[in-house]
Structure formats: C-alpha cells, structure tokens
Amino acid sequence: MTTSASAPLRLGTRGSALATTQSGIVARRLEELLDRPVELVRIKTEGDVKTGSLASLGGTGVFVTALRDALGTGRCDVAVHSLKDLPTTPAPGLTYVTPEREDPRDALCARDGRTLDTLQRNGRVGTGSPRRAAQLQAARPDLEIVDIRGNVETRLARALGPEPDLDAVVLAFAGLTRLHRTEVVSEVLDPLVVAPAPGQGALAVEARSTDLAPDDGVAPALAEAFAALDHRPTRLAVTAERAVLARLEAGCAAPIGAWARLEEGALVLSAVVASLDGTEQLKHTARVEISPTTAVAAADDAAYALGVRVAERLLSDGAARLAPLSPAEPAPPQPARTPTGTDDPEGA
C-alpha cells in the first residue's frame, strides 16, 4: 500500500444498495480501528452488467473478479464481498478475513403474512438460486418456482408491490437485516428445511497479502485491523461450509446448502445436496469438538476437515448422481492461511 496514513483508505464495493450498505458497515469499523478515513470506490462487476440467470453467466466469480482486479491494480486498498460469492479456490496474493456474520437463514417474503406451509396451492415463488428452488420444491412440490434477478427492492416488488406477479420471493435474511427491511419477512425459514448457501450472511474483507505482511517483525496497522475484524466463530462456521463446496467442486448451479454453528463446545455442520427439481435430497449432519482454548490453526483445520468429511459422506450416499458436481479426488487440502499480523447475490 503506497498511500500515507492520513490519506483515505479506498474500499472497493459493488454499487448496489445492499453492497454499499454492507461495505459501509465495514468502512465505519475500519475507520475506528485505523483512525483514518475510508472512502468507498464503486466497481462494476460482470454480474452487474450482464443479465440472465446466474448459472448462464458462468456463476462462480462473476461478482468478484472485477473487485479483485481493482485490488491487483491498486484502484482500491481493500474490497468487501458477500462471502458466498467467493470461489473456494484461494486467490494468489490476496487475503481475506470474516467479520461476525448476520443470521444466515433464508427469508420468505409473502403477501398476507403467509408461511411456506400456508402459501396457496400452486403459488408462484421467485428466487434466482437453484439451491433455494430445489429445497422449496422438496418442501412444497406444488409450488411454481420462478427464476428472478435484480436487487432487493426489485425482487420484493414482484411479490409485495402494487402490481405483483408472484405470491412470494425468497431472499437472504441477512441482506434484509442490513437494509433494515425485515418488516417484509413473513417467515424466516428453518435451515433444516431450506439450508442456506455456504457462507451466507458473512462478509469477506480482502486485501493484498503484501499489505498485511510484517515489516521487520512489526505488523502494519491494516494487519492489526484485519485481525480485529476477524470473528472466530464465523470463520470456523464458514470454513466448514465452504469445505463442503471445495470437496464437491460445486458451483452456483448445484443445489447445495450448508449450515455450521458452534453448539456447546462443538462445531456442528448440516449439509444437503438436492436434485435440481427437488424430488430427491441427501442430508448429513456431523460435529467436531472445538473448545475456546483450541489453537487457531488446529481449530481451522478441524473445521475444514469436518466439511470434507460431510461432503464425502454425501458423495458416498450418491450426491454426484443428484446434482451437477465434479467431485475432486482425493479431498483438497485446507487452503494455506496467510498471517494477518496477530449462491445468488441479491445486490445484483
């Protein structure tokens, strides 16, 4: 990083209301930690420019590559992503941390306060996520699932606006929380019925690894800020969830959900693989003991191994038959950690 400590830190973000809201939260925290102004730099990504379904755009990385390019060229110093947008393969030369995540569950936004159980028969429900679509069909085979794109307000208008053409839409509860729009939620969906996307509700704050590397053994201010931003329970949960994807080599077109949480000294991971039409599902839950005193590296390795173990159980049960997967063999190793000194984007 070549800017002086008094110059604003440039934080790259997509330009949607949800993206800038999320990035604004991070910017304010970085200002506190660095005692330095932070300015948002809006970056257009491929997913913002092109239309069509997420899978037709190539899926993985369409909302990420431009931000990472901006980091590489020095147009910004830090970038904020929705973690579920990030490919599971580490980006060379970049390091990210995960602040505390919001509630990862999905939310049904339906007219008249209807729930998934009480939606009218043959109701029309909008989502741009194959994962949500498959699990909704599994729970309610009579529903008509409609593929939609657009930002949060555009999607909500399809069901709750003055001229609705849908009975409900499904969005991430975390995004609605950050936008202070939870009043539109008629039901927060049980994650054991509709499992969230791996990493849903979490953010990734990313910087060039060289800007975080100690100089003469002293961590730079940005590295210390990154260490303060990183939230251990979130990191463990999303590490396990994303390990499921890494093991299955699954992209945005595969109906895969994963939900990890710390419960009474253990990390518990539930994952599901569904057929695209929702007629078949495979589910598995496993746990690993992780105490607050477990060393950071050991805890991260245990979380990643848990995700791989759950994915391998799903594969042995026939997951590759149900969904468009390209499972790696053998299991990929835990991505290397760089020291820091101590599914369906609704912002589209």
Secondary structure as UniProt FT lines:
FT   TURN            5..6
FT   STRAND          9..13
FT   HELIX           17..34
FT   STRAND          38..42
FT   HELIX           46..49
FT   HELIX           55..57
FT   TURN            60..64
FT   HELIX           65..73
FT   STRAND          78..82
FT   HELIX           83..85
FT   TURN            92..93
FT   STRAND          94..97
FT   STRAND          106..110
FT   HELIX           111..113
FT   TURN            116..118
FT   TURN            121..122
FT   STRAND          124..127
FT   HELIX           130..139
FT   TURN            141..142
FT   STRAND          144..147
FT   HELIX           152..160
FT   STRAND          168..172
FT   HELIX           173..178
FT   TURN            179..180
FT   HELIX           182..184
FT   STRAND          187..188
FT   TURN            191..193
FT   TURN            198..201
FT   STRAND          203..208
FT   HELIX           209..211
FT   TURN            216..217
FT   HELIX           221..229
FT   HELIX           232..248
FT   TURN            252..253
FT   STRAND          256..263
FT   TURN            264..265
FT   STRAND          266..274
FT   TURN            276..277
FT   STRAND          281..289
FT   TURN            292..293
FT   HELIX           296..316
FT   TURN            317..318
FT   HELIX           319..322
FT   TURN            346..347
//
